[in-house]
Amino acid sequence: MSPIRYRYAIRRWRTLGRLSDVRLTEFHELVTLRFGVTYGASVLADHVLTGLDGRTGAQAIEDGVDPRDVWRALCVDFDVPREQW
């Protein structure tokens, strides 16, 4: 990912984190723990989730989808073990 796109994803990610403090913060912590900071930002900005009507994770959160549902969709798409959901 280019440095410009990475900065955009991180800036957007931080803005989204202000929407519903605790749950969104937990969501971002889970994404970071599972995918890392750089790849996690890329996954949220670029990966189209099969279970959320063709939206990326960032778009789904912006559209008001519950962060838990976005996390579960990420887990399904990336074969995260069920005990980590």
N, C-alpha and C positions, 0 to 999 in steps of 0.2 A: 504494500500500500504506500502511496506517495506520502511524503511528510505533510503536504497540504491537506490531503484527504484524512490523514490520521488526526491532525489538529482539529479539523472540522468535527470528526466523530467524537473526539474527547470533549470538545466544547459543548456539543449537542448533548452528550451523555450527562455532563454535569448539570446542564439546564433541566433535563428530564428528572434528575434526582431531586429537584425541589418540589415536584408535584405532590407527592404524598410521602413525606419524609421516611418513616420507618420501613414500610414495605418496599418502597423503591430502593432505599439504601440496602436493604437485605438482598434484593434482586441483583443489584450491581455487585455486591460482595460475592454472591454465588457465581455470577458470570466471570468475575475476575479470578476467583479461586479455581474455577474449572478451566477457563480458557487463557488466562493471563490478561494483562492490561491491554496490550496492543491488539492481540488476536480477538479478545473479547469485544473491543470497540468495533473491530471490523465485522465480527459476526452480527452484532446488533445493527450495524449500518448497512451491511451488504447481503446477508443471507436471507433469502425469502423463505418464510416458514410455511411448510405445507399445510399445517393445521389452522392457519390464521388468514385464510382468504388471500394468499399471495402477498402478504405484507411482510416487511422486515420487522425485527423485534422493536427497533426504534419507532417505526411507523405505528405499530400496534399499541405501544405504550402511549404515544402521542394521541392516538384515537380513543384512548380511555380503556383499553383492554387491561384487565387485572394483571399485574406483574407476575403473579403465580401462574396464570394461564400461559403467559409468554415464556416463563421458565420451563413449564412442562412441555411446551411445543419445541423449545430448544433441546430439551432432554431427549425427546422422541427423535428429532432430526439428527442428533449427534450421538445416539446410542449411549446416553449416560445411564449408568446402572440405576435401577428403580429406587434403591435405598438412598440415593443422593437427591431424589426429587423432593 
